[in-house]
Amino acid sequence: MKQFSVMPKITMLELCDEFIREYHINENDLIFTIEAAWTAHFQNVNAGTVVYIEKYGRGEPTDEMIEAISRDIKRPYDRVIAIGGGTVLDCSKLFALKETVPVTDLFDKKIPAVKDKPLLLVPTTCGTGSEMTNISILEFKRRHTKFGLAADALYADEAILVPELLYNLPYKVFAASSIDALIHSLESYLSPKATPVSKMFSAEAMRMILNGYKKIAAEGRDVLKSLLSDFSLASTMAGIAFGNAGCAAVHAMSYPLGAEFHIPHGEANYAMFTGVFRKYMEINPDGIIRELNGIMADVLNCQASGVYEEVEQLLGSAILPKKALREYGMTKAQILEFTDSVITNQQRLLSNNYVFLDRNALIEIYTRLF
Ligand SMILES: [Fe+2]
């Protein structure tokens, strides 16, 4: 039986002041954010404990960061509010649970994930869709990869979209995060768990993102500010789609790469994207992927047969140039190492693949992109 649900309530505001007024942030709140965002928009707000995530580590979240934050939270709190990108959101979800640490035990399901506090998520990038999903993804340092915990206790109570918080997003962060959202929409469309409703969210998110990219390519980066509401909504819609249907091999294969070389998540996905999709086409070009390529080709005004080249051309010229895996520092020996890590650690994602990819197929994808 296939199901579809949208869990957190979604609220759309334009300005930060509206958010502060409506949600009465107070001294009993535990806030997760980054210092620059807090200083720019919330300086006069009287909150309880404010956790600046970057004090615990740069880049994507790790198990060690969660342990350190947990040690530092001294005061009791009634509500968790996260204002930030995927790292901030994914970390905060774990602190709305009854027990968070040892976080390895939580992710290994030795500790049950039980929701304990209300959770409000306010994204400040336009990609992760984390505000809509029941997933938290951490890098486990000793395991040398990322690993996701999916549990309904990780759903937020509310996702609040405030485009003003994105006005000063660095272009590179916009690029990587929006590509992540694009890949959420594409992988979820092809997933065997997709439903007609989830596909509608996938397709619309994909159209909005590709149309936004076309506008940037035609008019230059200055147009981005006027598109932030669209990108923000598209990211949330892609989050709804993959929250229901799941992501797959592109995410799975990007995890060891991203963890090893500290590549932003969306960029690591982009490095894998066309390699995985071309392999899908070799194995079965006549399934749902034909429909998906047709939708992309319509938006991009190109032939469906050349749609991946067209996406790479558009992204390469206006959004983010694509790199070969060796340019990130990957070695030939790591092709096998990463393949085995994916097979061992990423079955949650691989089970959503459009077609089954065996070990040789994964090796071939890494090799071609190398
Ligand atoms: Fe992602």
Boltz pocket constraint, residues with backbone or C-beta under 6 A from the ligand:
constraints:
  - pocket:
      binder: B
      contacts: [[A, 127], [A, 128], [A, 180], [A, 184], [A, 251], [A, 265]]
      max_distance: 6.0
